Amino acid sequence: MFSPTDTIVAIATPSGRGGIGVVRISGARAADVARAILTTPHELTPRYATHTFVRPGQVPPTAVEGAGDDARQRPEKCARLDAVVPERAEARDFRAGPSLSGVMPCSGTARTIDEVVVTLFPAPHSYTTEDVVEISAHGSPAVLREIVRAAIGAGARLAEPGEFTFRAYLGGRIDLVQAEAVGDLVDAVTPLQARVAFDQLEGTLTRSIAVMDAALFDLVAKLEASIDFPDEGYHFVAPATVAATLRKVRGGIDRLLAGARTGRVIREGRQIAIVGKPNVGKSSLFNWLLGAERAIVTDVPGTTRDLLRETIDFNGVRLSLVDTAGSRDVQDEIEREGVARAHRAHDVADLVCVVLDASRPLDVDDEGVLARTARVPRVIVVNKIDLPRAWILAALRIEALEISLKTGAGLSALHDAIQQGLEFTEPRVEEPMVTNLRHESLLHDARESIARALAGLDDTVCALAGLDQVAPHLNEELVLADLAAARRAFDEVVGKRTSEDVLRAIFERFCVGK
């Protein structure tokens, strides 16, 4: 994992040109590294924007080259040092005259990289809970890279993916659920994705789990007290009370799990494959869903020979649309490969839109498409109902929607059918939501542990029901073992106890600057 003691630096804004770019430095020596590369003669004032200039530093060649080699293996979305600009850019020489702001760099400065605004956020009141310095410069990739080089020359290390957020997690400012929400928020492509991720970042899921864990902790304390005084035969909590509390916690878990499928649809998105024989209207449907003329539409069969992919916001869901080659028996090698790819696409799609043509008789190609998609979630669409009918819907003997992509008839019903096929309903605002498979799996583990504890209590509770007698012996040790397992699962969700492999897998998908 990452070394938590180094002072780290990275570009915190996306790669590419922009009006402003931010370089972030974090660690015990963040202020010292910043002072070493800034021309200001004064100490940085906490939370005060300081106008100054950045000068070059002395960069050990291995520090930059090694970082670049590692960065080349990261996702393209990361702000990679070596990939930003292929070679060192010449920095601006301010000795020739004043800056655009009319402020000159300090005397004696041979050369500066850029005119910047710098802000110091001292520990623990910063994103990482360490000293953090943020340098706002012009958004040229060449300039930002030079600033990072200067910071490395002054003693900082290039940050690993997610290392800033990892330090916030280690510092206790956020838990693991919130750290994962940071990554989800950065990756969000629809407003609903962003909203759900921000709710988790605000702690809605964490608070729900904390309430259930607190109830289990209270039970554990009372059951352990009963074990500590075995000779007195005194039970600090009645079996019926234990059972009632466990049922309440189980109900809370069930409510979270009930929305898990919707949550994962929001977080992960879904894929729709549009299939059918040539010239039934697949590309027209693709363009309608996309809201743009992306696919070529002609009367010539076989126009689409490869998979055409686009991503849209479908009622808050990130939806990947796949337009496929017309399914038919062909001799052309290229088109045959396109048909094969179409078959593979609908095998992995979350929903398949099968398009049929109402103006042409059903044939073996239509029957082949219907047979191949019979076992996958699908919506069957009968297009071109504005033309003379060659067959009636009853001939299908299966449910289908009649539409006309030319006149717009039936498209509203198709929209609703797609949403229903995706099994998606928009969640209520600020409703705690499970969007992550890791969280869902651990909550299932916690529920199973509580179910085992309840099963052991059933006989005791039933024996007490309606009887005025001394409670039968409650096996506190067995119940405690199950409650401990449930609490361990809760702790793993929020990161109180998590393996290094899990932490690495979570944070490695982050951008370098986050």
C-alpha positions in Angstrom: 0.0 0.0 0.0 0.9 3.7 0.1 3.5 5.1 2.5 1.5 7.5 4.8 4.5 9.5 5.9 5.8 10.8 2.5 4.8 14.2 1.3 3.0 13.7 -2.0 2.1 15.8 -5.0 -0.2 15.4 -8.1 -2.2 17.4 -10.6 -5.7 17.5 -9.0 -7.6 18.7 -12.1 -8.4 16.6 -15.3 -5.9 16.2 -18.0 -6.1 18.6 -20.9 -6.2 22.4 -21.3 -8.3 24.6 -19.0 -8.5 28.1 -17.6 -7.1 26.9 -14.3 -5.3 23.8 -13.2 -4.6 22.8 -9.6 -1.5 21.0 -8.2 -2.1 19.5 -4.7 0.7 18.8 -2.2 -0.1 16.9 1.1 2.1 15.7 4.0 4.1 16.9 6.9 6.5 18.8 4.7 3.8 20.2 2.3 4.4 23.8 3.4 8.2 23.4 3.2 8.0 21.9 -0.3 5.8 24.7 -1.4 8.0 27.4 0.0 11.0 25.9 -1.8 9.4 26.4 -5.2 7.5 29.7 -4.6 9.0 33.1 -4.9 7.1 34.7 -2.0 9.4 35.7 0.8 6.7 35.3 3.4 5.3 32.2 5.2 1.9 31.1 3.8 -1.0 32.2 5.8 -3.5 29.4 6.5 -6.6 29.6 4.3 -5.5 32.8 2.7 -5.0 32.9 -1.1 -1.4 34.1 -1.8 -0.5 35.5 -5.2 3.1 34.4 -6.1 5.2 32.7 -8.7 6.5 29.1 -9.1 10.2 28.5 -9.9 11.7 25.3 -11.2 13.2 22.7 -8.8 15.9 20.2 -9.2 14.3 16.9 -10.1 16.1 13.5 -9.7 15.6 11.8 -13.1 14.5 8.5 -11.5 11.8 10.3 -9.5 10.0 11.4 -12.6 10.7 8.6 -15.0 9.7 5.9 -12.5 6.5 7.7 -11.8 5.8 8.0 -15.5 6.4 4.3 -16.2 4.0 3.4 -13.4 1.4 5.9 -14.5 1.3 4.6 -18.1 -0.4 1.4 -16.6 -3.2 3.4 -15.0 -6.6 4.3 -16.5 -6.7 7.1 -19.1 -8.8 9.2 -16.8 -5.9 9.6 -14.4 -3.7 12.7 -14.5 -0.5 11.0 -15.6 2.7 12.9 -15.3 4.6 11.6 -18.3 1.5 11.3 -20.5 0.5 15.0 -20.1 3.3 16.4 -22.3 5.9 14.4 -24.2 8.8 16.6 -23.4 9.8 19.4 -21.1 8.3 22.8 -22.0 10.2 26.1 -21.8 9.0 28.2 -18.9 8.1 31.8 -19.1 10.9 34.3 -18.3 9.4 37.1 -16.3 12.6 39.2 -16.4 11.5 40.6 -19.7 8.7 42.6 -18.1 5.8 42.7 -15.7 3.1 40.0 -15.5 -0.4 40.5 -16.7 -1.4 41.3 -13.2 1.3 44.0 -12.9 3.1 42.1 -10.1 6.7 41.2 -10.6 8.3 38.1 -9.1 10.8 38.6 -6.3 14.1 40.0 -7.2 16.9 37.5 -7.8 14.6 35.0 -9.5 16.3 33.8 -12.6 13.3 32.2 -14.1 9.7 31.2 -13.1 7.3 28.7 -14.3 3.9 30.4 -13.8 2.0 33.1 -11.9 -0.1 31.3 -9.4 -2.4 31.6 -6.4 -1.5 29.3 -3.4 -3.5 28.3 -0.4 -2.3 26.4 2.7 -4.8 24.2 4.6 -3.1 23.2 7.8 -3.7 19.9 9.6 -6.1 18.6 10.7 -8.6 20.8 8.9 -7.9 19.7 5.3 -9.1 17.1 2.8 -6.4 14.6 3.9 -6.2 15.8 7.6 -2.5 16.6 6.8 -1.0 19.9 5.8 -2.2 20.5 2.3 -1.0 23.2 -0.2 -3.0 23.8 -3.4 -1.4 25.7 -6.2 -3.9 27.2 -8.7 -2.0 27.8 -12.0 -2.9 28.3 -15.6 -4.4 25.2 -17.0 -1.7 24.3 -19.5 -0.6 20.6 -19.1 3.0 21.7 -19.7 2.8 24.3 -16.9 1.2 21.9 -14.4 3.7 19.2 -15.2 6.6 21.6 -14.6 5.1 22.5 -11.2 4.9 18.9 -10.3 8.5 18.4 -11.4 9.5 21.3 -9.2 7.7 19.9 -6.2 9.3 16.5 -6.7 12.7 18.2 -6.9 11.9 19.9 -3.5 11.3 16.5 -1.8 7.8 15.5 -2.6 6.8 12.1 -4.2 4.3 11.7 -7.0 1.0 10.5 -5.5 -0.4 7.1 -6.3 -4.1 6.8 -7.5 -6.4 7.7 -4.7 -3.7 8.4 -2.2 -5.1 11.8 -1.1 -8.5 10.2 -0.3 -6.7 7.2 1.3 -5.0 9.6 3.7 -8.4 11.2 4.5 -9.6 7.7 5.4 -6.6 6.9 7.5 -7.0 10.3 9.3 -10.5 9.4 10.2 -12.1 12.3 8.3 -14.2 9.8 6.2 -14.9 6.1 6.4 -14.5 3.6 3.7 -18.1 4.0 2.4 -17.5 7.7 2.0 -14.1 7.1 0.4 -15.8 4.9 -2.2 -18.5 7.5 -2.7 -15.7 10.0 -3.6 -14.6 7.8 -6.4 -18.3 7.3 -7.5 -18.9 11.0 -7.4 -15.8 11.7 -9.6 -17.0 9.0 -12.1 -20.6 10.1 -12.2 -22.0 10.8 -15.6 -25.6 11.4 -14.7 -27.2 13.8 -12.1 -28.8 10.9 -10.3 -25.4 9.0 -10.1 -23.9 12.2 -8.6 -26.8 12.7 -6.2 -26.7 9.1 -4.8 -22.9 9.2 -4.5 -23.1 12.6 -2.7 -25.7 11.2 -0.3 -23.2 8.4 0.6 -20.4 10.9 1.0 -22.7 12.8 3.4 -23.0 9.6 5.4 -26.6 8.4 4.9 -25.5 4.8 4.5 -22.9 5.1 7.3 -25.5 6.4 9.7 -27.9 3.6 9.0 -25.3 1.0 9.6 -24.1 2.8 12.8 -27.7 2.7 14.2 -27.9 -1.0 13.7 -24.4 -1.6 15.0 -25.2 0.4 18.2 -28.2 -1.8 18.9 -26.1 -4.9 18.5 -23.4 -3.4 20.7 -26.0 -2.8 23.5 -27.1 -6.4 23.3 -23.5 -7.7 23.4 -22.8 -5.7 26.5 -25.8 -7.1 28.3 -25.2 -10.7 27.2 -21.5 -10.5 28.3 -22.6 -9.1 31.7 -24.9 -12.2 32.1 -21.9 -14.5 31.3 -19.8 -12.6 33.9 -22.2 -13.5 36.7 -23.1 -17.1 36.1 -23.5 -18.2 39.7 -26.2 -15.6 40.4 -28.3 -16.9 37.5 -29.2 -13.4 36.6 -29.9 -12.4 33.0 -29.3 -8.8 32.2 -31.6 -9.1 29.1 -34.7 -11.2 28.5 -34.7 -13.6 25.5 -37.8 -11.9 24.1 -36.0 -8.5 24.2 -33.0 -10.0 22.4 -35.2 -11.5 19.7 -37.2 -8.2 19.2 -34.0 -6.2 18.8 -32.5 -8.7 16.4 -35.7 -8.6 14.3 -35.5 -4.8 14.2 -31.9 -4.9 13.0 -32.8 -7.6 10.5 -35.6 -5.4 9.2 -33.2 -2.5 8.8 -30.8 -4.7 6.7 -33.7 -5.9 4.6 -34.7 -2.3 3.8 -31.2 -1.5 2.6 -31.0 -4.7 0.6 -34.4 -4.1 -1.0 -33.0 -1.1 -2.8 -29.6 -2.7 -3.6 -30.5 -3.7 -7.2 -31.7 -0.2 -8.0 -28.6 1.2 -6.4 -26.3 -0.9 -8.5 -28.2 0.0 -11.6 -27.6 3.7 -10.8 -23.9 3.2 -9.9 -22.9 0.7 -12.6 -25.2 1.6 -15.4 -26.8 -0.8 -17.8 -26.3 -2.0 -21.4 -29.0 -2.4 -24.1 -28.4 -4.2 -27.3 -30.7 -3.5 -30.3 -31.0 -6.6 -32.5 -33.0 -7.7 -35.5 -32.7 -8.5 -39.2 -31.5 -5.8 -41.6 -33.7 -2.8 -42.4 -36.2 -3.2 -39.5 -35.3 0.1 -37.9 -32.5 -0.8 -35.4 -30.4 2.2 -36.3 -33.4 4.5 -36.3 -34.3 3.2 -32.8 -30.6 3.8 -31.7 -30.7 7.4 -33.0 -34.1 8.0 -31.2 -32.8 6.8 -27.9 -29.6 8.8 -28.3 -31.4 11.9 -29.5 -29.0 12.4 -32.4 -28.3 11.1 -35.9 -25.4 8.9 -34.9 -26.1 5.7 -36.9 -26.4 5.8 -40.7 -29.9 4.9 -41.8 -30.4 3.7 -45.3 -32.6 1.3 -47.3 -29.5 -0.8 -48.1 -29.3 -4.1 -46.1 -26.1 -4.5 -44.2 -25.3 -0.8 -43.7 -24.3 -1.5 -40.0 -21.6 -4.1 -40.1 -20.0 -3.6 -36.7 -21.1 -2.7 -33.2 -21.9 1.0 -32.7 -21.8 2.1 -29.0 -22.9 5.3 -27.3 -23.7 6.3 -23.7 -26.8 8.3 -22.6 -28.5 9.4 -19.5 -31.7 7.4 -19.4 -33.8 8.8 -16.5 -30.7 9.0 -14.4 -29.2 5.6 -15.4 -26.0 5.6 -17.4 -27.2 3.5 -20.4 -24.8 2.0 -22.9 -26.6 1.6 -26.3 -25.3 -1.0 -28.8 -26.5 -0.9 -32.3 -25.8 -4.3 -34.0 -25.4 -5.6 -37.5 -28.6 -7.1 -39.0 -29.0 -10.7 -38.1 -29.1 -12.9 -41.3 -27.3 -15.6 -43.1 -24.6 -13.9 -45.2 -21.6 -14.9 -47.2 -19.7 -11.6 -46.9 -16.9 -12.2 -44.4 -17.0 -8.7 -42.9 -20.8 -8.7 -42.4 -20.7 -12.3 -41.0 -18.2 -11.1 -38.3 -20.6 -8.2 -37.6 -23.5 -10.7 -37.1 -21.3 -12.8 -34.8 -20.5 -9.7 -32.7 -24.2 -8.9 -32.5 -24.9 -12.3 -31.1 -22.2 -11.8 -28.4 -23.5 -8.4 -27.6 -27.1 -9.5 -26.8 -25.6 -12.4 -24.7 -24.0 -9.9 -22.3 -26.6 -7.1 -22.5 -28.8 -6.3 -19.5 -31.7 -5.8 -21.8 -32.3 -6.6 -25.5 -34.5 -4.7 -27.8 -35.7 -7.0 -30.6 -36.9 -5.0 -33.5 -39.4 -6.5 -36.1 -40.8 -5.0 -39.2 -44.6 -4.9 -39.4 -44.5 -4.1 -43.2 -42.6 -7.3 -44.2 -43.6 -10.9 -43.5 -41.9 -12.7 -40.6 -39.2 -14.9 -41.9 -36.5 -17.3 -40.7 -34.2 -14.4 -39.8 -36.9 -12.9 -37.5 -37.5 -16.4 -36.0 -33.8 -16.8 -35.4 -33.5 -13.6 -33.5 -36.6 -14.4 -31.4 -35.2 -17.8 -30.6 -31.7 -16.6 -29.6 -33.1 -13.9 -27.3 -35.8 -16.1 -25.7 -33.8 -16.6 -22.5 -32.6 -13.1 -21.9 -34.5 -10.0 -20.7 -36.0 -8.4 -23.7 -38.5 -5.9 -25.1 -40.0 -6.9 -28.5 -40.7 -3.9 -30.7 -42.8 -4.1 -33.9 -41.8 -1.1 -36.0 -43.3 0.6 -39.1 -46.9 0.3 -38.1 -47.4 3.5 -40.3 -47.0 1.3 -43.4 -49.5 -1.4 -44.7 -49.4 -4.4 -42.4 -47.9 -7.7 -43.7 -48.9 -9.6 -40.5 -50.8 -9.1 -37.3 -49.4 -9.0 -33.8 -51.4 -12.1 -32.7 -49.1 -14.1 -35.0 -46.2 -13.6 -32.6 -48.1 -15.2 -29.6 -45.8 -13.2 -27.3 -46.1 -9.7 -25.9 -44.8 -6.9 -28.1 -45.0 -3.1 -28.5 -46.2 -1.6 -31.8 -44.4 1.6 -32.7 -43.5 3.9 -35.6 -40.2 5.5 -35.5 -41.3 7.7 -38.4 -44.5 9.1 -36.8 -43.5 8.7 -33.1 -46.5 6.4 -32.4 -45.9 4.1 -29.3 -42.6 5.6 -28.4 -43.8 6.8 -25.0 -44.9 3.2 -24.1 -41.5 1.9 -25.4 -39.7 4.3 -23.0 -41.7 3.0 -20.1 -41.1 -0.6 -21.1 -37.4 -0.1 -21.3 -37.4 1.5 -17.8 -39.4 -1.4 -16.5 -37.1 -3.9 -18.2 -34.1 -2.3 -16.5 -35.9 -2.9 -13.1 -35.3 0.7 -12.1 -37.3 3.1 -10.0 -35.8 6.5 -8.9 -35.1 6.4 -5.2 -36.4 9.0 -2.7 -34.1 11.9 -1.9 -31.5 11.2 0.8 -32.8 7.6 1.2 -29.9 5.4 2.4 -28.9 3.3 -0.6 -26.6 0.4 -1.2 -25.0 0.8 -4.6 -21.9 -1.3 -4.2 -21.6 -5.1 -4.5 -19.1 -5.2 -1.7 -21.5 -3.5 0.7 -24.4 -5.7 -0.5 -22.4 -8.9 0.1 -21.3 -7.9 3.6 -24.9 -6.9 4.5 -26.0 -10.3 3.4 -23.4 -11.8 5.7 -24.6 -9.7 8.6 -28.2 -10.7 8.0 -27.3 -14.4 7.9 -25.5 -14.1 11.3 -28.5 -12.4 12.8 -30.8 -15.1 11.4 -28.7 -17.8 13.1 -28.9 -15.9 16.4 -32.7 -15.6 16.0 -33.0 -19.3 15.2 -31.3 -20.2 18.4 -33.6 -17.9 20.4 -36.9 -19.1 18.9 -37.3 -22.1 21.2 -36.5 -20.0 24.3 -39.0 -17.3 23.3 -41.7 -19.8 22.5 -41.3 -21.5 25.8 -41.8 -18.2 27.6 -44.8 -17.1 25.6 -47.8 -16.7 27.9 -46.2 -18.6 30.8 -45.4 -17.3 34.2 -42.2 -19.1 34.9 -38.5 -18.7 35.2 -36.9 -18.2 31.8 -35.1 -21.3 30.3 -31.4 -21.0 30.0 -30.3 -18.6 27.3 -27.1 -19.7 25.6 -25.4 -16.3 25.6 -22.1 -17.7 24.1 -23.7 -18.8 20.9 -25.8 -15.7 20.5 -22.7 -13.5 21.1 -20.7 -15.4 18.5 -23.4 -14.7 15.9 -23.6 -11.0 16.9 -19.8 -10.7 16.7 -19.9 -12.0 13.2 -22.7 -9.5 12.2 -20.7 -6.6 13.7 -17.6 -7.7 11.9 -19.5 -7.5 8.6 -20.7 -4.0 9.5 -17.1 -3.0 10.4 -15.9 -4.2 7.0 -18.5 -2.1 5.2 -17.4 1.1 6.8 -13.7 0.1 6.9 -13.1 -0.3 10.6 -11.5 -3.6 9.8 -10.6 -4.2 6.1 -7.8 -6.2 4.5 -5.0 -4.5 2.6 -6.0 -6.2 -0.6 -9.5 -4.7 -0.4 -8.1 -1.3 0.3 -5.7 -1.6 -2.6 -8.5 -2.7 -5.0 -10.7 0.2 -3.9 -8.2 3.0 -4.1 -6.3 1.9 -7.2 -9.4 2.8 -9.4 -9.1 6.4 -8.3 -7.5 9.2 -10.3 -3.9 10.1 -9.3 -5.0 13.6 -8.1 -7.8 12.4 -5.9 
